[in-house]
Amino acid sequence: MSIATKDWVLLPELIEAIYIAERTIYKHKKSGVFKAGEHFYRVGEGTVKGKCVYSLEQCKKALFDLSKRNKKKGETYKKKIINDL
């Protein structure tokens, strides 16, 4: 089954599907962009931390909403930097 057809994925699949760094995912969880029970759930028992399982569609929606709130535009570069690249 390909990533495009699965909704619930583990962290490595989420990183690959939405092109976001693992560290950024943890930052979004800490800041409340990704919320437990809505965007992910944790598998494990007792005090042992288990793996998180993420809803691909809910995470995408949360990132779109974050982009709307921040109204960020794409990066701009000087011509010299572009030529050097």
C-alpha positions, 0 to 999 in steps of 0.5 A, spaced: 500 500 500 502 506 498 503 512 502 498 516 498 492 511 500 494 510 507 491 515 512 495 513 519 502 512 518 508 512 522 513 518 523 518 516 517 512 515 513 509 522 515 516 525 514 517 522 507 509 524 505 509 531 507 516 533 506 518 536 513 523 535 518 523 530 524 525 536 529 519 540 526 514 535 527 516 535 534 516 542 535 509 542 532 507 537 537 510 541 543 506 548 540 500 545 539 499 545 532 499 537 532 494 535 537 494 528 541 487 525 539 486 529 533 493 529 529 496 523 532 495 517 538 500 514 541 501 506 542 504 503 548 502 501 555 503 504 562 509 508 563 513 506 557 513 511 551 510 507 545 510 510 537 506 515 535 501 514 529 499 520 525 493 522 521 496 524 514 490 528 512 489 531 519 497 533 519 496 536 512 490 540 514 494 543 520 500 545 516 495 548 511 491 552 517 498 554 520 500 557 513 494 561 513 495 564 520 502 566 518 501 568 511 508 566 510 510 567 502 515 564 499 523 565 500 526 570 496 533 571 494 538 576 491 540 574 483 547 573 485 545 568 490 541 564 485 547 565 480 551 562 485 546 556 486 
